[in-house]
Amino acid sequence: MTDAPHAPVLLAEVIEALKPGPGDVVIDATFGAGGYTRAILATGAEVIALDRDPTVQPHADSVARDFPDRFRLVRTPFSGLADAFADSGKAKLDGAVFDIGVSSMQLDQAERGFSFMRDGPLDMRMSDDGATAADIVNTWDHGPLAHIFKLYGEERQSGRVATAILRRRAEQPFTRTLDLAEVVEKALGGRRGAPIHPATRVFQALRIAVNDELGELERGLEAAEATLAPGGRLAVVTFHSLEDRIVKAFLTERTGNAPAGSRHAPMAVDPRKPSFTLQFKGAREAGDEERSVNPRARSAKLRAAIRTDAPAWAATKGGAAA
């Protein structure tokens, strides 16, 4: 157990999917407060943890004190998984786990700018470099803004929100979270009768854009595919349909189960061998007990697969795998 402020979701199911044990090496690609890492280390396995958020360091220091010989933290996003493993000098990667999305402790830190419920600088960066959410809303044109609100936030009135943002920033640039939330709320007619705050989708879209979350997820999955040893296990927990669709499509393709095309057209057969086999069909979800004590668990989905001995598809695009 840990006193970390962020409770890991579907912990028992993730450990069952990874099946770590003494001598195994597992990458926790989303270290956060170390919930998955501690549970994996408790089995006797070694953990290479990844996180681009500098504020997780105190949690990493705590884990390192408890497990000095079997834990290390690497400051990198998902896309750096393969390099992080190569730099570790380990011979074989036995497992990798991803917990996608923003953590509760990030939302609780007003100075990070993730939440429209707390006033703070309009930042939203998971790392400490790159463009902020303020940079986006103050400089992007109407078209690109409306596009990300619709694509990443699934905001049906994305154009209206973009128009309101451009009109307001012409008078004064955005710098604070509550300021932006108020403009969005007014643009959408307030929150009366709405099941969620009107700014929810816009803030989600900005966070995803600032951190290139979906691109990082795709690159992270490919890095895990290229790095896991045959028999290595992959577990991915998602909290939103955008993320889950990416994971589902990746595993559907890599297991050789991509849906066929039109029944009137010749079926294209991919010559590459499946690089994964599914551990179970579909996605696992949290039980009623976990949902009742952890709100994040209500939308969580776990998908898991086992690496085959076939070459990684990401490395063989454009030609057949051996």
Residue, then its C-alpha position, 0 to 999 in steps of 0.5 A: m500500500t502507499d499513501a500517494p494522493h493518486a489511487p491507481v485504477l484497476l490495480a489488481e487487474v493490471i498486476e494480473a495482466l502483467k504477472p510480474g515476479p522476481g527477476d522480471v523487468v517492467i516499465d511503468a510508463t506513467f509513474g505518477a505517484g507510484g501506485y502501479t510501481r509499488a505493487i509491481l516492486a512488491t512482487g520482486a520484479e524490477v521497475i523502470a519508471l517513466d514520467r515527464d512531469p517533474t513534480v513526481q520526483p518526491h514520489a520517486d525518491s520515496v520509492a527509491r528509498d524503499f526499493p533502492d536496487r530495483f527501481r529507477l525513474v527516467r524523465t521522458p514521455f511515452s515515446g522515449l520508452a525504447d531509449a529508456f530501456a536501452d539505457s538501462g542495460k537490461a537484457k529483456l523487458d518482461g512487461a509494460v503498463f500505461d495509465i493514460g490521461v491526467s492524474s488527480m494530483q495534477l488536477d488538484q495543483a491549481e498552478r498547473g492549470f489543468s482544472f477549470m474549477r481552480d484559478g491558476p495560470l493557463d499552463m496544462r503542460m505535463s512537462d516543464d517545457g513547450a507551448t502552454a494552453a495560453d500560447i494556444v488560445n492567444t495565438w492560434d487562428h479560428g480554424p485550428l482552435a475549432h478543429i482541436f475543440k471538435l477533434y480532441g474535446e468532441e465539442r459540438q459548438s467548437g466554432r462558437v467557442a473559437t469565435a468567443i476566444l478570438r473576440r475576447r483575446a483581441e481586447q485582453p490575452f488569456t492568462r488564467t484558467l477561470d477566465l477562459a472557463e468563464v468565456v467558454e461558459k458564456a459562449l455555450g449559454g451557461r451550465r443550466g441543465a448541462p450534465i457537465h461544466p461547459a468548459t470540460r470539453v474545451f479544457q480536455a482538448l487544450r490539454i491533449a493538444v498541449n501535451d500531444e497526448l494521442g501522438e505520444l500514446e501511439r508512439g508509446l505503444e509502438a515503442a513497447e511493441a519494439t521493446l517487449a521480449p517474446g512473452g512480454r506483457l502489455a497492459v493499458v488503462t484508458f479513461h476516455s473514448l479517444e484513448d481507448r479507440i487508439v489502443k483498441a485499433f492498435l491491438t486489433e491490427r497487431t493481433g491480426n484481427a483487423p476487420a475485413g473490407s467490403r464483402h464485395a472487394p477482395m480481402a487484403v491479407d497483411p503478410r506480417k505476423p501478429s506481434f501480439t495476442l490478446q489476453f482477454k477479449g474486449a476491455r476489463e472495467a472496474g467493479d462496483e466497489e472500486r467505482s464507489v470509492n474512486p471516481r476515476a475508475r468509472s470510465a476506466k478500461l483495461r486492455a492487455a496483450i502478450r508479445t509474440d516472437a514476430p517482428a514489430w510492425a512499426a519496424t516493418k511497415g512497407g514490407a512483409a515481416a520475416 
